[in-house]
Each structure stands twice: as C-alpha cells, then as structure tokens.
Amino acid sequence: KSEPKLIQGLTDFAEDPRAIESNEQVILTYSALIPCQNYARGIYYTRLDAANKSSKPKLYDLQNKMVEKNWIPFTYKDESGIESLNFIYHFSPYKVLHETKVEGELAAYPLETTESYLNHRWSTKWGEIRGGTTLVPYNKTEYLTFFHSMKFDSIKRRFIYYFGAFTIENKPPFRILKMSMTPIKFPDIYKA
C-alpha cells in the first residue's frame, strides 16, 4: 500500500493531471492558469524525481485556444530506441502533436484529411469529443483509449455525459483505426 504524497513546485490551480513514464522518468502533465493571461489555461509538464519533487514546470502554449486541457500524453519509441513525448491534442479535427528536438516545442503529425472519422457524426448527436484515458496497448499494432462527450438535455435540464472508444495505430502519424459508432452503455449508467 502506498501513501499519497503532495507534489511540490507545481503551478496554482492545476487540473486534469496525467502521469506517464518516459525515458525512465515520470512526466506529469496538467492544465493550469497562465500568469497574467486573464483566466487562460495552458498545458504544463514537469519531470518528477524519486521523492516526487518536480523540475520547474514548463508550459506548452500553442496560443490556439483560451483554455487548453484534456490533452492525452503518450510516448513512442522509434526503431533506433529514441523515445518521444506525444499528445492527442484534439479529436475533431483529429490532431496529434509531438515534441521537436527543441524541448517544449511541439509540432503536429501530418494526417490525410480524407479519413472516414472526419465524417463521423458523434459531435452532432452526443456533443464534442473531449478528453480521454491514457492509451493502452490493444494488440501488436494498436493503442486503445476511451473518451467522453457531453450534451445538454433540455428536457432533463442537465448535461448528459457519453462515453466511447477508439483505437489508433501505434506508430506515427497515429491515425485513428476504429471508433465507437454509438455511446458505450451499460445498465444503470446514470444511477450513481
């Protein structure tokens, strides 16, 4: 049994932490307020040592949106054994980012725009696809992740959350291979 420990040195108002292992280090990513930016949020990352002390948090600031959150971090090891940090940045349109040789700098993998997932009607029926779980190996060529979306139900006067899954190829450019056509449901899903 392990005891929870407070991680020192993070920025204020951190949300949505994700921890992954990369090059035998733990990397923690999270969304937090950007100083002097009027409630704008960016994605920060830090490396943790064995005592759970963090290096100085660094900011990935793409300046695309006022609030950045729900990026899904994952690593990829190429044929030469070099490991890189990657993120599923957005679902529709689907965009995967990778670190360049300059630490803290990100670039997008080029993807074809004719993929069938671009025509998927999930967002119009069940809301914008948002964050997901950490990727897990599904088979020898694919990773699996689950995602959520939400849509306001005007009759029940509340947001309803929906869940789905997709697989991506396990090498660049990490194209989506399979995706839920309808939400995953189970008995009593909304009776919590």
N, C-alpha and C positions, 0 to 999 in steps of 0.2 A: 504494500500500500504506500502510495506516495502522498506527500503533503503539498498542498498548493503553496506557491511562492509568488510574491509580488515582484514583478519585473521592474527594476529601477531604470530611470532615464528615458522613459517614453514621453511623447508629447501629450498635452492635455486633450481631453475629450476624444479618446481613441474609441473606435467602434470596429466591429466585424474583423477580429483578428484571425489570421490564418498562419499556421506554422508548418513549414516543410523542411526537409533536410536537403542540403546542397553542399557538395564538396566537403562532406563530413562536418558541416556546421548546421546549426538550426537558424533558419531565416524566419523572422516574424514580419508579416505584412499586416497593415491595418489602415483604416480610413481615419483621418483626424483633421481638425481645423488647421488651415494655413494662416499663420500670423499675418495680421494687417490685411486680410482679404475679404472682409465682410461676410463671414459665415461660409466661405468657400471651403470645401474639403478636398484633400488630396490623398494619394496612397503613399504611405511611408513604409520604409523597410529598415530593418536592423538585424544584425547578427548577434546571437546570444552565446555567451560562454558557458562553461560547466556550472558556474554559480548563478546562472540566469541574469547576469549583468549584460546590458545591451551596449553595443557600439553606438556612436552618435547616430540617431535616426536620420535617414536621408529621404528626400521627397522625390517621387515621380510626379512631376507636374506637366501634364500634356497640354494644359490650358484649352481642353476641348469642352469641358462641362463645368458648371459651378460646383457640383457635388460629384466627386469620384468615389465609388465604393463598389463592393462586390466583385472585385477582380479575383480570378481563380489562379493562384500561383501553382506552377509545376516545373519540374526540371526535365531536361533532356540530355542524354549523354550520346555524343556522336561516335562514329566508328573509331576515331582516334582516342576516345576516352575523355574528351573535354566535355564538362557538364555546363549547361547554360540554364539561366533562370528565364521562365516564360510565364505569360499570363493570358488567360482567356479574358479579353477586355470587354467585349460586347457580343451579344447573341444575334441581334438583327439590326444592321448587318453584322454578320459574324466577323470578328477581328481578333487575331492572336498576336500578342506583342512578344518580343524577345530583347534581352539585353544586348547591346552592341559591345564592341571592345572597350568603349568608354563607360566606366562604371556609372550607373544612374541614368544612362541614356537608353531609350527604348526605340525600337523600330517595328513596324508591322510586317508579318509574312505576307507575301503577295498571294492572293487567292483568286480563283476564277469567279466571275460574277454570275455564271450561268448555273451554279449548283442548285439542285431542287429545293434545298432548305430555304432559299431566299423567297420561294413562292409559298412557303408553309403559312397556314392561316392561324397559327396558335395565338398570336398577339391580338388579332381582331376578335377571337372568340373568348379567350381566357386572360387577356392582359399581356403587357410587355414582359418578356422573359427577363428575369433578374438573376441574382447570384445563385451559385450552385455549390455543391460539395467539392471537396478535394478529389482530384482524379485518382482512380484506382485501376490497376491492370484488369482488363476484361478477358482478354485472350492474348495470343502472341503478337497481334497486330493492332489492338485497340485499347483505348482507355475508356472508362465509363464515368459519367458524372450525373448527378441529379440536379435539377434546377427548380425554381419556383416562379410563379407569376401571381398577380392579384388583379381583381376587377371589382368595381363597386357594384353591389346588388341593390338596385333602387327599391325593390320590394322589401327586402330584409333590412335595408338602410345600414349596410356594413360592407366592409371589404371581404371578399371570399378569396382564399389562397388556393392555388392549384399547383400540382407537382408533376414533373415529367422527367424524362431521362434522355440522354443521347450518348453516343459513342463517337470518339474521334480517332483518327489514325495516330499511331504512336511515334510518328516522325514528321518533321516539317513538310508541308505547312500546317499539319494538324487539322486536316479537313474533317468536317462532320460526316460520319458514315451512316449512322442510324439515329432516328429521333422518334420519340413518342408522338403518335398522331392525335391522341386524346390524353387528358389527365389520368394519372395513376390514381385509382380509387380503391378503397377497402371499407368494409362495414364500419359504421360509426366514426368515420374520419373526422367529422365536425363535432363530435361529442367528447370534448376533452375537459 
